[in-house]
Amino acid sequence: MRIALTHNLRLSDSEEEAEFDTQETVNALAAAIERLGHRLERFEVSGPASRTVARLEAYSPDLIFNTAEGRRGRFREAFYPALFDELGFPYTGSDAYALAVTLDKQLTKLVLTKQGIRTPGWQYVEKLSELTAENLRFPVIVKPNFEGSSKGITQDSIAETLDEVRAKVASALEKYPAGVLVEEFIAGRDLTVPFLAAVDNDYDGVLTPVEYVVDPAVTAGRKYAIYDYELKTKKENAVSVRAPAQIPARTAEDVRKMAQKIFSALDCRDLGRIDFRLSDAGVPYFLEINALPSLEPGAGIYASAELDGLHLDGVINSIIQSAAKRYKIKDGKRQGKPARKTGPLRVGFTYNVKRVKPMASAEAVEDSEAEYDSPNTLQAIREAIASWGHEVIDLEATAELPTVLSSTPLDIVFNIAEGFKGRNRESQVPAMLELLDIPYTGSDPATLSIALDKALAKKIVRQAGILTPNFQLMATGKERLNKEFTSFPLIVKPVAEGSSKGVVTKSVCHSEAELREVVREIASKYQQPALIEEYIGGREFTVGLLGERRPRVLPPMEIVFLDKAEKNPVYSFQHKLDWTDRIRYDAPAKLEPSLLEKLRTAARNSFMALGCRDVARIDFRMDDKGRIYFIECNPLPGLTPGWSDLVLIAQGAGMDYRGLIGEIMAPAIRRYKEREARRAATEHPSAVLRKGLPLEEQGAAAAAQPASAPAAQGSGNGNGTSSPDAPPRAEAKA
């Protein structure tokens, strides 16, 4: 089967990401699914849902293996299953309803008490004024109502008096305003009961109870024996799983029967986990259920499954088989449902090949083809596109490209062509593709033209309320220097170049004489005006973005300057050629949350203000007061494996090179499918009828149509007119 592994990747130790999967967990799940003989693609779903939809539609999986927790809100775990249902994709695990109910501890308890399930007494509190603690036996534990992974649970969560509980509830509500649960604390120990629906046993898939054993050296001095947030996240090595739990056989049977009833009442599917508290008197109490349990290596579900002869691969296979059975999937096909269109697309690959090697020395700088791509980079992109099952057609951006495009059947184009000359050069190939109605990756001609002109881009982002250094243009070096430049240093660069062309050490000028000399050199060499701007002497960041209207902002990367002798460092052309001992890339950047959010907001707003699409990389400087300044935007960023900034940013976000290329390509595939749907909707039925008829029969078929029937639109050259010289574009099978 074609399986999509949807997940949230944990990139930090923050509590916000505590429920997300580590890279180790994702790798383990992916390896197991592939060992089982399935074709797998990883889908990190953080970011706008539109991006996830585009990627899933492009991949068209037979089944989604879902571990995505969602990022925010009381119904976050339910979001992706609801989305999958809307899209019509089968997926593993419980549906949106079950996940919404089970994340709400209060609602779960209300449902289960009506089923006769024993649970500690509780009170749900949304406002401190609601707290009464009537009929509750002390001590009590205060915990967030809509969180998992023991978030918000510490040794200080337990209160022994009414005054204590009031103080703890007030504190908890500040951090978790959606509501907290005040629950009687049961002295005893924790039990966990996993569930695998595909396991054939007397308890409908409920496995043997296991328990967590904590190193006594770690628990010394702790007043309460609870599996709190610290043990789950910071001292996890001190916790082991004992399978089976050391409890009487009769107790184990009672707990399994209780779990069987709970899983059935809450309609949990495929897998799950229930936490019980076994009192000192040996009485089990239901605490909570996790319908989206952790599948990290070492989790209790694996330890319990081993008692039934299932190791990691067997657990993963049982989850897949349970979902496949529910959706009636056999041999990768869903019975009774129309098959999704699958198969390769014909992907044109437009590029400029680098034939002149860039170099920089004290005497000269050779950067005429610095923006072009080396044969090794081009081959890496070809292989990445082909690895998604598509056919790749090379289309070097030469003067013959217009003729080649009009005569080559293509579904989409993966575009990295820089164009030929002028400040509109990056827009030349996309403009041709739009003329021929061929969907392509990346931004449209307008955005590419604007972004290449740094001064114009700065005007637009400034109008959008984004800070950018003061600037002006000089064409000759003789112009009057603006009065807004009150002090040096200033930096000078070509106004319409990329890849740091023209940005060298002497670009940072400390006097007006230096500045005018550099302006004259730039105007002479690059045949364009020079951009003069204030030098922001702070930290430098670059941010990658992927998607369309609401892009996913990847974790920023910081360019750290290592040469302390450089008083006013700049990310220069020399740095990009040889950076090993002069700069360091921190991906992701080390930033406190407030500054990180400011940088992410500035990047997202810049992307949207400039009308970027699919992919972009945006550069910023941060001054010593924490103010973020837009420097420039590159909507056609480099894609050299292991070297280009965007590739390093993606790696820091847990995305491999193939995945990055797939993310860039996915929105273009979505646009291709929309174009095909529009064509199908406007095409006259008679044209559909005639498709596939021998040529000599088409005339008879046409003659049989009523005289009032409109002429069918041709699809041969993609512009709505029929062309007998151009072969029809390949019909998509994806």
Secondary structure as GFF3:
##gff-version 3
##sequence-region A 1 734
A	DSSP	beta_strand	2	7	.	.	.	ID=ss1
A	DSSP	three_ten_helix	15	17	.	.	.	ID=ss2
A	DSSP	alpha_helix	23	35	.	.	.	ID=ss3
A	DSSP	beta_strand	39	44	.	.	.	ID=ss4
A	DSSP	alpha_helix	49	59	.	.	.	ID=ss5
A	DSSP	beta_strand	63	66	.	.	.	ID=ss6
A	DSSP	alpha_helix	76	87	.	.	.	ID=ss7
A	DSSP	alpha_helix	96	103	.	.	.	ID=ss8
A	DSSP	alpha_helix	105	113	.	.	.	ID=ss9
A	DSSP	beta_strand	122	125	.	.	.	ID=ss10
A	DSSP	three_ten_helix	128	130	.	.	.	ID=ss11
A	DSSP	beta_strand	140	144	.	.	.	ID=ss12
A	DSSP	three_ten_helix	155	157	.	.	.	ID=ss13
A	DSSP	beta_strand	158	159	.	.	.	ID=ss14
A	DSSP	alpha_helix	162	175	.	.	.	ID=ss15
A	DSSP	beta_strand	180	184	.	.	.	ID=ss16
A	DSSP	beta_strand	188	196	.	.	.	ID=ss17
A	DSSP	beta_strand	210	214	.	.	.	ID=ss18
A	DSSP	alpha_helix	216	219	.	.	.	ID=ss19
A	DSSP	alpha_helix	229	233	.	.	.	ID=ss20
A	DSSP	three_ten_helix	236	238	.	.	.	ID=ss21
A	DSSP	beta_strand	239	242	.	.	.	ID=ss22
A	DSSP	alpha_helix	249	265	.	.	.	ID=ss23
A	DSSP	beta_strand	271	279	.	.	.	ID=ss24
A	DSSP	beta_strand	284	290	.	.	.	ID=ss25
A	DSSP	alpha_helix	300	306	.	.	.	ID=ss26
A	DSSP	alpha_helix	312	326	.	.	.	ID=ss27
A	DSSP	beta_strand	329	330	.	.	.	ID=ss28
A	DSSP	beta_strand	333	334	.	.	.	ID=ss29
A	DSSP	beta_strand	346	351	.	.	.	ID=ss30
A	DSSP	beta_strand	359	360	.	.	.	ID=ss31
A	DSSP	beta_strand	365	366	.	.	.	ID=ss32
A	DSSP	alpha_helix	375	387	.	.	.	ID=ss33
A	DSSP	beta_strand	391	396	.	.	.	ID=ss34
A	DSSP	alpha_helix	401	407	.	.	.	ID=ss35
A	DSSP	beta_strand	412	415	.	.	.	ID=ss36
A	DSSP	three_ten_helix	425	427	.	.	.	ID=ss37
A	DSSP	alpha_helix	428	435	.	.	.	ID=ss38
A	DSSP	alpha_helix	445	452	.	.	.	ID=ss39
A	DSSP	alpha_helix	454	463	.	.	.	ID=ss40
A	DSSP	beta_strand	471	474	.	.	.	ID=ss41
A	DSSP	beta_strand	490	494	.	.	.	ID=ss42
A	DSSP	three_ten_helix	505	507	.	.	.	ID=ss43
A	DSSP	beta_strand	508	509	.	.	.	ID=ss44
A	DSSP	alpha_helix	512	526	.	.	.	ID=ss45
A	DSSP	beta_strand	530	534	.	.	.	ID=ss46
A	DSSP	beta_strand	539	547	.	.	.	ID=ss47
A	DSSP	beta_strand	552	553	.	.	.	ID=ss48
A	DSSP	beta_strand	557	561	.	.	.	ID=ss49
A	DSSP	alpha_helix	573	577	.	.	.	ID=ss50
A	DSSP	beta_strand	583	586	.	.	.	ID=ss51
A	DSSP	alpha_helix	593	609	.	.	.	ID=ss52
A	DSSP	beta_strand	614	622	.	.	.	ID=ss53
A	DSSP	beta_strand	628	634	.	.	.	ID=ss54
A	DSSP	alpha_helix	645	652	.	.	.	ID=ss55
A	DSSP	alpha_helix	657	682	.	.	.	ID=ss56
A	DSSP	alpha_helix	685	690	.	.	.	ID=ss57
A	DSSP	alpha_helix	695	703	.	.	.	ID=ss58
###
